[in-house]
Amino acid sequence: MSWWQGFLIFLMLSLCVSSEDSMQYDYLKVPASEFVSSINTIVEVIRQVSSILSPFAEFSGDRRLQNAVSDCMDLLDFSSEELSWSASASENPHGA
């Protein structure tokens, strides 16, 4: 991660923390439990896709393919983490 990416993440987190008290959770149009269930389903699908892709990361024939699969798996992992965080935040909107 470059320094500017780290800085952007820090800036975004700072903005989120500073505005946490004013956040409203009225934007969900479905019950939180249904939303969290959907997120958990998506996270499970991401894990399944990752397990299917992982053998291709070790593919010894094409370096570009290895890099593309590795990048894809990194993005899937990041997405899974972010979705899990969203599920946790939806279950505990006030950090309780």
C-alpha positions in Angstrom: 0.0 0.0 0.0 1.4 3.4 -0.9 1.5 6.3 1.5 -1.3 8.1 -0.3 -3.6 5.1 -0.2 -2.9 4.9 3.6 -3.6 8.6 3.9 -6.9 8.3 2.0 -8.0 5.4 4.3 -7.0 7.4 7.3 -9.0 10.4 6.1 -12.1 8.4 5.3 -11.9 6.7 8.8 -11.5 10.1 10.4 -14.5 11.5 8.7 -16.6 8.4 9.6 -15.6 8.6 13.3 -16.2 12.4 13.5 -19.7 12.0 12.1 -20.6 8.8 13.9 -22.9 10.5 16.4 -25.0 12.0 13.6 -25.4 8.8 11.6 -28.9 7.5 11.1 -29.8 3.9 10.5 -33.2 4.7 9.1 -32.0 4.1 5.5 -32.6 0.4 5.6 -35.8 -0.6 3.8 -35.7 -4.1 5.1 -35.2 -5.4 8.7 -31.6 -5.4 9.8 -31.7 -9.2 10.3 -32.7 -9.7 6.6 -30.0 -7.3 5.5 -27.3 -9.1 7.5 -28.5 -12.4 6.3 -28.1 -11.2 2.7 -24.6 -9.9 3.4 -23.7 -13.3 5.0 -24.9 -15.1 1.9 -22.8 -12.8 -0.3 -19.7 -13.3 1.9 -20.2 -17.1 1.6 -20.4 -16.9 -2.2 -17.3 -14.8 -2.3 -15.5 -17.4 -0.2 -16.7 -20.1 -2.7 -15.5 -18.1 -5.7 -12.1 -17.5 -4.0 -11.7 -21.2 -3.4 -12.4 -21.9 -7.0 -9.9 -19.2 -8.2 -7.1 -20.0 -5.8 -5.6 -22.8 -7.8 -5.2 -20.5 -10.8 -3.0 -18.2 -8.7 -0.4 -21.0 -8.7 -0.8 -21.5 -12.4 2.8 -21.7 -13.7 2.1 -21.0 -17.3 1.3 -17.3 -17.6 2.6 -14.6 -15.2 -0.1 -12.2 -16.3 -2.8 -14.7 -15.4 -1.2 -15.2 -12.0 -1.2 -11.5 -11.4 -4.7 -11.0 -12.6 -6.0 -13.9 -10.4 -4.0 -12.6 -7.4 -5.4 -9.1 -7.8 -8.9 -10.5 -8.2 -8.5 -12.6 -5.0 -7.3 -9.6 -3.1 -10.3 -7.6 -4.2 -12.6 -10.5 -3.2 -11.0 -10.7 0.2 -11.3 -6.9 0.7 -14.9 -7.0 -0.3 -15.6 -9.9 2.0 -14.0 -8.0 4.9 -16.0 -4.8 4.1 -19.2 -6.7 3.9 -18.6 -8.4 7.2 -17.9 -5.1 8.8 -21.2 -3.8 7.3 -23.0 -6.7 8.8 -21.5 -6.2 12.2 -22.3 -2.4 12.1 -25.9 -3.2 11.0 -26.3 -5.6 13.9 -24.8 -3.2 16.4 -25.5 0.3 15.1 -24.3 2.0 18.3 -21.3 -0.2 18.9 -23.0 -2.1 21.7 
